[in-house]
Amino acid sequence: MSGDRLLVPVANPETSDRLLDTAIDLATDRDLEILVLSVVTVPMQVPLGDARHQFDVDDQEALVADAVERATGYGVAAVGRVRFGRSVADGIRGVATDESVDAILLGWRGRPRRRDVVLGSYIDDVLADAPCDVLVKRIDRDRRAVSSVLVPVAGGPNTEFAAETAGALARAHDARIELVTVVPDREEETVAEARDLLNRTAPALGAVESVEQTVLEGSVVETIVERSSEHDVTVVGAAEGAFLRRALVGDVPEAIGREAESAVIMAKRKQDVPEALWRRLRDRFR
């Protein structure tokens, strides 16, 4: 993650604190300003210019103000916005574009998947059309201390982004990191290629005191999910080339996101695919 601003949309006081925990860790490590956002959806019959006069936004403003105060209490620069939009996704994308943010951190409840929805209606739309990098954190019921971070390694920009994010979390908590890749067999050439992949990914972590590299054999999802029980957070990159609506993060990262026993963060780099193409492909596979 580069640049100086992290966008954090919030909607629920019960989950915003846990999302902000991660935002503060990343902002502290990367010297980022946090932009806290609450989106108020406005029906089509109401002009957006009139929305502020027709909608009571006291609760949204209080939620944003509390998050900003909490972040600044940790010495992190933070500002807040309440945005009116036709949808939550439109509001998030609009602020991300207008404010030139470098990454968006979204909260996800990890509910069982519906056939027509990948992670969630507005999350899917943000992932498909975001003008910047996106992180999606599964919001669990309980906060947990972070002493170890698991990073499944598959190669590519999304894996590197996941490693960068994991490195920031590790430095914030003085945690150890395990880079792990899964192979179908223990043939010498297969294992050698896997170890080379781990070696090429490790520099993306940055300066981390304790890093372990592991090659495991088995089914990718089952093996990673089982390994996640030994860690507090799993940071997984979206599948490379997963740009259709039905595979916004990819089947393997999504399954890990739903089933891992640790907290989970999914990482997706901005892909330079024209928005019109994104929309055509997304709509085709609805």
Secondary structure, DSSP 8 states (H G I E B T S, - for coil): --SSEEEEE---HHHHHHHHHHHHHHHHHHT-EEEEEEEEE--TTS-GGGHHHHS--HHHHHHHHHHHHHHHHTT--EEEEEEEESSHHHHHHHHHHHTT-SEEEEEE------TT-SS-HHHHHHHHH-SSEEEEEE--SS----SEEEEE---SHHHHHHHHHHHHHHHHHT-EEEEEEEES---HHHHHHHHHHHHHHGGGG-S-S-EEEEEEES-HHHHHHHHHTT-SEEEEE--TT--SGGGSS-HHHHHHHHH-SSEEEEEE------HHHHHHHHHHT-
